Amino acid sequence: MRITHNSKKPEQIKSAGLVVRPKSAHLKKHYVVLKNALAKYDVKLFVGQNSAKILDVEAMDEDEMYELCDILISIGGDGTLLSLSRSSYEFQKPLLGINAGNLGFLTDVNLDEIESFIDKIFSGNYRIDDRMVLKVELISKTDTKKLIAFNDIVFSRPTIEGMINIDVFASSKRAALPRHHLNSYYGDGLIVSTPTGSTAYNLSAGGPIVFPLTEALILTPICPHSLTERPLVLPADFEVEFSSKDEIIIVVDGQDTYNLKFYDSVKIMIANRGIKMIHRKDRNYFDVLKQKLHWGSK
């Protein structure tokens, strides 16, 4: 896929859907601010079922909300936006994250900026970025389970004892590379990350920070047995396959868990559609890094 810095904006915004961070009833006052800010532009705000229980407001079925609304909004941390992005992926609606968390790599609009940023949206003073996602296939002899991952897929040992061995195969049409054994990783596990997810678990494990609009797969070993094992960045057209005789837990975006023993292999590639993220027009990723990671601080 070709990742674009500025995707096409919706022709009109007549309705918006909202999810909020679980167990955060105190966010209701910010829901009210958002609802009033949208009402100035005759935009109706609908709330998904789980969030409606938290806010004690009228609910709408999530899938119906994803289908009918022109934009989708989360109030919470990066995890809340991550969950929304995955559950609404097939509907391809632009997502806005309002930060009520700590880090806020993805959610760059703060709670006290809700009204002013809604004004910016309706004056056209914003942009939409397409963030690449990973297509994941859990393959067994009888079935193939298909998933998407926005941040990462982690192959991890099921218990604290011992280490695991993961065989990795790679192929690429553009590089004229048929399916080839790439490596056998032996250690605590392996992270396969998107550029967006490069500042998540990948960064903690010593992986590289990759600009989020880059087209790439990032493979980062977790505490490898051999110190010669290093993170690897592969071009977007690569397809990577993983298998192992060991019992391995597969964690998708830190939210869904699978056991590799029920599957013969796992294939990961870049999906042909990304996720549309609404950002402030002047958002600078390097300024975000400096702020969040305290670069240049004395």
Phi, psi and omega per residue, in radians:
M1 nan 2.768 3.074
R2 -1.864 2.006 -3.136
I3 -1.407 2.255 -3.126
T4 -1.919 2.542 -3.122
H5 -1.320 -0.596 -3.130
N6 -2.231 1.786 3.082
S7 -1.432 2.868 3.134
K8 -1.129 2.336 3.118
K9 -1.434 2.703 3.091
P10 -1.023 2.471 3.127
E11 -1.142 -0.585 3.079
Q12 -2.628 2.654 3.063
I13 -2.154 1.840 -3.139
K14 -1.921 -0.298 -3.139
S15 -2.621 2.619 3.122
A16 -2.341 2.546 3.097
G17 -1.928 2.545 -3.043
L18 -2.244 2.409 2.883
V19 -2.227 2.620 3.122
V20 -2.208 2.835 3.132
R21 -1.063 2.373 3.119
P22 -1.000 2.633 3.067
K23 0.992 0.692 -3.098
S24 -2.301 1.044 -3.133
A25 -1.063 -0.424 -3.131
H26 -1.168 -0.198 3.135
L27 -1.385 -0.033 -3.100
K28 -1.058 -0.642 -3.134
K29 -1.102 -0.557 3.110
H30 -1.354 -0.530 2.996
Y31 -1.048 -0.760 -3.138
V32 -1.105 -0.743 3.099
V33 -1.064 -0.790 3.137
L34 -1.114 -0.777 -3.128
K35 -1.059 -0.756 3.137
N36 -1.202 -0.650 3.133
A37 -1.133 -0.669 3.107
L38 -1.291 -0.597 -3.125
A39 -1.093 -0.492 3.092
K40 -1.024 -0.456 -3.118
Y41 -1.927 0.378 3.116
D42 1.005 0.630 3.110
V43 -1.804 2.231 3.108
K44 -1.487 2.436 3.116
L45 -1.919 2.113 3.097
F46 -1.890 2.660 -3.067
V47 -2.172 2.301 3.110
G48 -1.117 2.785 -2.991
Q49 -0.990 -0.891 -3.086
N50 -1.115 -0.700 -3.139
S51 -1.242 -0.583 3.135
A52 -1.104 -0.615 3.092
K53 -1.122 -0.684 -3.134
I54 -1.177 -0.737 -3.061
L55 -1.537 -0.192 -3.107
D56 1.041 0.922 3.111
V57 -2.318 3.043 3.136
E58 -1.121 2.465 -3.036
A59 -1.900 2.734 2.992
M60 -2.272 2.476 3.057
D61 -0.969 2.340 -3.025
E62 -1.010 -0.862 -3.112
D63 -1.086 -0.669 3.091
E64 -1.119 -0.704 3.119
M65 -1.125 -0.770 -3.138
Y66 -1.075 -0.644 -3.090
E67 -1.318 -0.702 -2.990
L68 -1.506 -0.534 -3.010
C69 -1.420 2.609 -3.115
D70 -1.418 -0.592 3.045
I71 -2.378 2.771 3.109
L72 -2.146 2.461 -3.027
I73 -2.243 2.436 2.996
S74 -2.081 2.498 2.971
I75 -2.080 1.983 -3.075
G76 2.880 -2.563 3.082
G77 -1.777 -2.937 3.104
D78 -1.069 -0.592 -3.141
G79 -1.101 -0.668 3.119
T80 -1.139 -0.763 3.109
L81 -1.167 -0.670 3.117
L82 -1.056 -0.801 3.128
S83 -1.094 -0.749 3.109
L84 -1.095 -0.733 -3.098
S85 -1.087 -0.649 -3.118
R86 -1.340 -0.737 -3.088
S87 -1.246 -0.432 -3.107
S88 -1.827 0.126 -2.977
Y89 -0.945 -0.806 -3.038
E90 -1.140 -0.309 -3.102
F91 -1.572 -0.234 3.011
Q92 0.952 0.790 3.101
K93 -1.703 2.549 3.080
P94 -1.110 2.453 -3.080
L95 -2.018 2.389 3.052
L96 -2.068 2.187 3.095
G97 -1.841 2.143 3.077
I98 -1.802 2.165 -2.945
N99 -1.442 1.992 2.990
A100 -2.127 0.369 -3.114
G101 -1.948 -2.572 -3.078
N102 -1.859 -1.126 -3.034
L103 -1.245 -1.111 3.101
G104 1.286 0.789 3.030
F105 -1.207 -0.605 -3.102
L106 -1.697 -0.609 -3.063
T107 -1.669 1.669 -2.990
D108 -1.766 0.138 3.057
V109 -1.869 2.155 -3.105
N110 -1.477 2.873 -3.084
L111 -1.046 -0.645 -3.119
D112 -1.396 0.036 3.139
E113 -1.922 0.135 -3.054
I114 -0.992 -0.940 -3.079
E115 -1.091 -0.797 -3.083
S116 -1.166 -0.610 -3.130
F117 -1.323 -0.593 3.045
I118 -1.066 -0.690 3.060
D119 -1.051 -0.705 3.131
K120 -1.128 -0.677 3.126
I121 -1.046 -0.758 -3.055
F122 -1.482 -0.042 2.945
S123 -1.798 0.069 3.117
G124 1.370 0.189 -3.070
N125 -1.608 1.098 3.095
Y126 -2.740 3.051 3.090
R127 -2.425 2.845 3.071
I128 -2.139 2.118 3.073
D129 -1.743 2.474 2.978
D130 -1.615 1.995 3.092
R131 -1.718 2.256 -3.130
M132 -1.205 2.622 3.065
V133 -2.223 2.865 3.138
L134 -1.737 2.379 3.000
K135 -1.634 2.201 -3.061
V136 -2.074 2.284 3.085
E137 -2.111 2.053 3.045
L138 -1.652 1.923 -2.938
I139 -1.840 2.202 3.008
S140 -2.149 3.094 -3.114
K141 -1.189 -0.416 -3.059
T142 -1.930 -0.231 -3.002
D143 -2.796 2.801 3.006
T144 -2.252 2.056 3.126
K145 -1.633 2.198 -3.077
K146 -1.880 2.314 -3.118
L147 -2.360 2.973 2.940
I148 -2.217 2.663 3.099
A149 -2.319 2.266 -3.137
F150 -1.535 -0.736 -3.117
N151 -1.711 -1.073 -3.026
D152 -2.895 2.857 2.945
I153 -2.092 2.242 -3.098
V154 -2.017 2.227 3.006
F155 -1.726 2.044 -2.976
S156 -2.312 2.642 3.044
R157 -1.201 2.543 -3.061
P158 -1.335 -0.396 3.135
T159 -2.330 2.990 -3.094
I160 -1.272 -0.395 -3.092
E161 -1.431 2.569 2.993
G162 1.253 -3.119 3.125
M163 -2.242 2.951 -3.136
I164 -2.158 2.703 3.124
N165 -2.047 2.231 -3.106
I166 -2.168 2.140 3.050
D167 -1.545 2.341 -3.084
V168 -2.138 2.272 3.102
F169 -2.095 2.523 -3.112
A170 -2.345 2.608 3.062
S171 -2.540 2.692 3.140
S172 -2.725 2.164 3.084
K173 -1.219 -0.746 -3.092
R174 -1.117 -0.637 3.128
A175 -1.528 0.085 -3.108
A176 0.917 0.743 -3.104
L177 -1.962 1.874 3.050
P178 -1.227 2.964 -3.133
R179 -0.879 2.137 -2.979
H180 -2.445 2.434 3.102
H181 -1.205 2.027 -3.067
L182 -1.505 -0.830 -3.066
N183 -2.958 2.843 2.937
S184 -2.088 1.958 -3.113
Y185 -1.607 2.215 3.138
Y186 -2.154 2.065 -3.099
G187 2.930 -2.554 -3.120
D188 -1.418 -0.340 3.131
G189 2.753 -2.872 -3.063
L190 -2.625 2.435 3.100
I191 -1.940 2.293 2.970
V192 -1.966 1.994 -2.968
S193 -2.097 2.654 2.915
T194 -1.485 2.886 3.009
P195 -1.007 -0.658 3.075
T196 -1.049 -0.739 -3.125
G197 -1.398 0.012 -3.091
S198 -1.150 -0.359 3.119
T199 -1.673 0.181 3.115
A200 -1.753 -2.247 -3.098
Y201 -0.998 -0.630 3.115
N202 -0.930 -0.783 -3.132
L203 -1.152 -0.727 3.134
S204 -1.098 -0.545 -3.113
A205 -1.531 0.111 3.108
G206 1.607 0.219 3.121
G207 -1.376 2.935 -3.094
P208 -1.388 2.651 2.942
I209 -1.464 2.187 -3.106
V210 -2.102 2.283 -3.128
F211 -0.912 2.287 -2.934
P212 -1.116 -0.321 3.108
L213 -1.673 0.177 3.039
T214 -1.285 2.627 3.065
E215 -1.804 1.765 -3.054
A216 -2.857 2.768 2.962
L217 -1.906 2.401 -3.124
I218 -2.075 2.125 3.103
L219 -1.909 2.071 -3.090
T220 -2.233 2.037 3.098
P221 -1.227 2.554 3.096
I222 -1.772 2.009 3.132
C223 0.772 1.080 -3.093
P224 -1.182 2.629 3.121
H225 -1.135 -0.632 3.124
S226 -1.750 2.266 -3.134
L227 -1.265 -0.149 3.097
T228 -1.396 -0.229 3.105
E229 -1.268 2.233 -3.073
R230 -2.328 2.756 3.074
P231 -1.007 2.598 -3.099
L232 -2.302 2.310 3.097
V233 -1.928 2.181 -3.102
L234 -2.007 2.574 3.116
P235 -1.105 2.875 -2.978
A236 -1.148 -0.447 -3.056
D237 -1.468 -0.032 -3.137
F238 -1.286 2.494 2.981
E239 -1.991 2.256 -3.042
V240 -2.105 2.373 -3.109
E241 -2.140 2.463 -3.048
F242 -2.215 2.419 3.067
S243 -2.611 2.803 -3.130
S244 -2.877 2.642 3.018
K245 -1.579 -0.160 3.137
D246 -1.490 2.805 3.027
E247 -1.386 2.129 -3.042
I248 -2.332 2.398 3.068
I249 -1.648 2.320 3.111
I250 -1.884 2.123 -3.124
V251 -2.021 2.137 -3.093
V252 -1.793 2.009 3.126
D253 0.971 0.472 3.121
G254 1.178 0.204 -3.002
Q255 -2.173 -0.588 -3.123
D256 -2.081 2.432 -3.048
T257 -2.167 2.395 3.110
Y258 -2.361 2.777 3.108
N259 -1.931 2.170 -3.069
L260 -1.116 -0.371 -3.107
K261 -1.104 -0.335 3.117
F262 -1.556 0.015 -3.087
Y263 -2.320 2.678 3.114
D264 -1.428 -0.615 -3.141
S265 -2.848 2.970 3.089
V266 -2.245 2.204 3.072
K267 -1.861 2.394 3.124
I268 -2.293 2.321 3.103
M269 -2.610 2.993 3.090
I270 -1.407 2.280 3.121
A271 -1.198 2.707 -3.101
N272 -1.465 -0.003 3.017
R273 -2.307 2.474 3.124
G274 -1.705 -2.899 3.062
I275 -2.008 2.308 -3.051
K276 -1.557 2.073 -3.083
M277 -1.992 2.207 3.086
I278 -1.463 2.233 3.127
H279 -2.326 2.793 2.995
R280 -1.106 2.545 -3.023
K281 -1.086 -0.596 -3.071
D282 -1.677 0.254 -3.123
R283 -1.097 2.228 3.133
N284 -2.048 2.041 -3.054
Y285 -1.052 -0.604 -3.104
F286 -1.271 -0.525 3.014
D287 -1.171 -0.639 3.090
V288 -1.090 -0.776 3.121
L289 -1.064 -0.774 -3.122
K290 -1.102 -0.663 -3.125
Q291 -1.268 -0.848 -3.030
K292 -1.318 -0.601 -3.079
L293 -1.769 0.041 3.086
H294 1.020 0.689 3.078
W295 -1.160 2.412 3.112
G296 1.395 0.033 3.132
S297 -1.313 2.560 3.137
K298 -1.928 nan nan
